[in-house]
C-alpha cells in the first residue's frame, strides 16, 4: 500500500542511522531501484519497498554523492548548517530565507 510522502523536494534531511545529510531532489512513491541495490542492504536494516524513496544530494564529513533512501530512514534536519554539495545549484535556487526552491529543469 502506497502512502503520501512525508518529506518534500527541497527539504534538508538526515539519515536516521548513518552520518549523512542532504537535500531531496526527487521522490519515488515506492521503491524504484535495482534488485541488486536492494539486496546489497543488510537484511537486518533492509527497508520495506512499499514506501516513498528519496533521491538526495547527500554529503558526509568526507565527500558528496547522490543517495537513495527510504522514508523510514530519514529525519528532518533542522540544524541550520549549510550544505556544500556541488550539484545543489543545478537543481535549486536558494531563497533569501535559506529555502531550496526547485529550478525548472527536467530530471533524468
C-alpha positions, 0 to 999 in steps of 0.5 A, a space after each residue: 500500500 502506497 502512502 503520501 510522502 512525508 518529506 518534500 523536494 527541497 527539504 534538508 534531511 538526515 539519515 536516521 542511522 548513518 552520518 549523512 545529510 542532504 537535500 531531496 531532489 526527487 521522490 519515488 512513491 515506492 521503491 524504484 531501484 535495482 534488485 541488486 541495490 536492494 539486496 546489497 542492504 543488510 537484511 537486518 536494516 533492509 527497508 520495506 519497498 512499499 514506501 516513498 524513496 528519496 533521491 538526495 544530494 547527500 554529503 558526509 564529513 568526507 565527500 558528496 554523492 547522490 543517495 537513495 533512501 527510504 522514508 523510514 530512514 530519514 529525519 528532518 534536519 533542522 540544524 541550520 548548517 549549510 550544505 556544500 554539495 556541488 550539484 545543489 545549484 543545478 537543481 535549486 535556487 536558494 531563497 533569501 530565507 535559506 529555502 531550496 526552491 526547485 529550478 525548472 529543469 527536467 530530471 533524468 
